[in-house]
Amino acid sequence: MPARCESPSRCLGRRPSRHRCNATHEAPLRPQRYHEPRKVRGEDLTVNTQPGLDPSLLFSGPDAPEESDLYKCVHCGFCLQACPTYIQTGLETESPRGRIALMKAVNEGRIGITDTVIRHWDLCIQCRACEVACPSGVPYGNLIEATMAQVAEHRKQGFLRKNAEDMSLKHIVPHQGRLQALMSLTKLYQKSGLQSLVQKSGVLGAIAPSIADIESSMPQVSDTYFQANGQTIPAAGERRARVAILSGCVMPLVNGPEMEAAVRVLARNGCEVVVPKGQACCGAINSHVGDLDTARKLARRNIDVFTEAGVEYVIVASAGCGSRMKEYGHLLARDRAYSEKAERFSATVKDINEFLVELPFDPPKVSLDYRVTYQDSCHLGNAQRITAAPRQILRAIPGVEFVELPNAGQCCGAGGTYTITERDFSLRVLNSKMDAFETTDADVFATANPGCLMQLQYGVQERGLDTQVKYVTDLLDEAYQLEE
């Protein structure tokens, strides 16, 4: 008797694929209904579902999306109104449900990973608001991360763009010395007056408008950098905890003074703060674009460095970095040497706002005369589910008038590299956020992630608003400084 296939609905027979089957089949691999061209719900997207679909266009390898996660989605639609790209377009294929439907179609061999399909996944900001809305517990963040790893193998790019991306994401961002050298050149460009000259001349805008737009939104590089040289900052007064702080990649160069403020806040609240030498980028940027190999290398390095530091907690001042580091266990789940280490390490990672409230922090004794609103950074509110702590800190500062931002949990459009690669969509989402902000009459726009901070600063600049954009810890530090 021929062997029976255990999964005939998804089996691709003997063809090389993730669902390869060695069983003998008595019936065709696909029912006839799948042989007809179909339309993906919500958009006029006709896909070829012929049995001869090239297996190389299907999901494959260990980093393919997990089926147990894919098929948790019951297509209820609760995610639609939480998704910023669906809100902007009204298209099913620009929603989490639609993108998962495309993942399932590829997984089942009904369509391939084509440029058209990739485009819908690319437009996802990866804000993970859908995870909060989902009643079925679909881990969309894991699914889109795994999908982008598959996309990376199929993406068609020009020679210059491909090499530029590889150079920046694999050979510059993961290496702090190289990134600092690049930022120093950027600072020279900004401080020398060359940037002002370029912008006033309008030449760049005439030649390459998209590049000119990105150049105009480029953040100001800090006069001072925050260095991870293995230094230890003593606690002020009695020591309550010994912690390490992640320096990160971009934040210590663009927000050096803000990192110093975060350290002062921790020390002021009785923490001995270690800044381990040899730490690396958290890997979030790489994993968002599908470069999981580099992300894993960075994760292993951070686990080793911070474990050797011998601290109780690893404090992270960037929401995106904290989210990535809390999920090292998932990232390294198949690494026999690091899977258990990663789980133990991730359990020690704390967002700085989360940690201060749990400690608990000492409320300032001096007032600040500010009207403040707060934007929930996606990877703090959605991925880490931390929304109360930043608000609790802001409300504890004397003199601060806190006003809630309408749709505070909706993405600002930054999304790491999204603000560069999907500029038009990024600005559409930002525009909605700035409309909401202007209803608050706030003096200060507070947030908890460097990408959000830079995006909101650009929004304030474009609208000509007299508004400061700050981290929550900046305000706490400012109040503490006035006590002295």
Secondary structure as GFF3:
##gff-version 3
##sequence-region A 1 484
A	DSSP	three_ten_helix	32	35	.	.	.	ID=ss1
A	DSSP	beta_strand	38	39	.	.	.	ID=ss2
A	DSSP	beta_strand	46	47	.	.	.	ID=ss3
A	DSSP	three_ten_helix	55	57	.	.	.	ID=ss4
A	DSSP	alpha_helix	67	70	.	.	.	ID=ss5
A	DSSP	three_ten_helix	80	82	.	.	.	ID=ss6
A	DSSP	alpha_helix	84	89	.	.	.	ID=ss7
A	DSSP	three_ten_helix	92	94	.	.	.	ID=ss8
A	DSSP	alpha_helix	96	107	.	.	.	ID=ss9
A	DSSP	alpha_helix	115	122	.	.	.	ID=ss10
A	DSSP	alpha_helix	129	133	.	.	.	ID=ss11
A	DSSP	alpha_helix	140	154	.	.	.	ID=ss12
A	DSSP	alpha_helix	159	171	.	.	.	ID=ss13
A	DSSP	alpha_helix	176	191	.	.	.	ID=ss14
A	DSSP	alpha_helix	194	201	.	.	.	ID=ss15
A	DSSP	alpha_helix	203	207	.	.	.	ID=ss16
A	DSSP	alpha_helix	209	216	.	.	.	ID=ss17
A	DSSP	beta_strand	232	233	.	.	.	ID=ss18
A	DSSP	beta_strand	241	245	.	.	.	ID=ss19
A	DSSP	alpha_helix	251	254	.	.	.	ID=ss20
A	DSSP	alpha_helix	256	268	.	.	.	ID=ss21
A	DSSP	beta_strand	271	274	.	.	.	ID=ss22
A	DSSP	alpha_helix	284	288	.	.	.	ID=ss23
A	DSSP	alpha_helix	292	309	.	.	.	ID=ss24
A	DSSP	beta_strand	313	316	.	.	.	ID=ss25
A	DSSP	alpha_helix	319	326	.	.	.	ID=ss26
A	DSSP	alpha_helix	328	331	.	.	.	ID=ss27
A	DSSP	alpha_helix	339	346	.	.	.	ID=ss28
A	DSSP	beta_strand	349	351	.	.	.	ID=ss29
A	DSSP	alpha_helix	352	358	.	.	.	ID=ss30
A	DSSP	beta_strand	371	374	.	.	.	ID=ss31
A	DSSP	alpha_helix	378	381	.	.	.	ID=ss32
A	DSSP	alpha_helix	388	396	.	.	.	ID=ss33
A	DSSP	beta_strand	401	402	.	.	.	ID=ss34
A	DSSP	alpha_helix	418	421	.	.	.	ID=ss35
A	DSSP	alpha_helix	423	437	.	.	.	ID=ss36
A	DSSP	beta_strand	444	447	.	.	.	ID=ss37
A	DSSP	alpha_helix	450	463	.	.	.	ID=ss38
A	DSSP	beta_strand	468	471	.	.	.	ID=ss39
A	DSSP	alpha_helix	472	483	.	.	.	ID=ss40
###
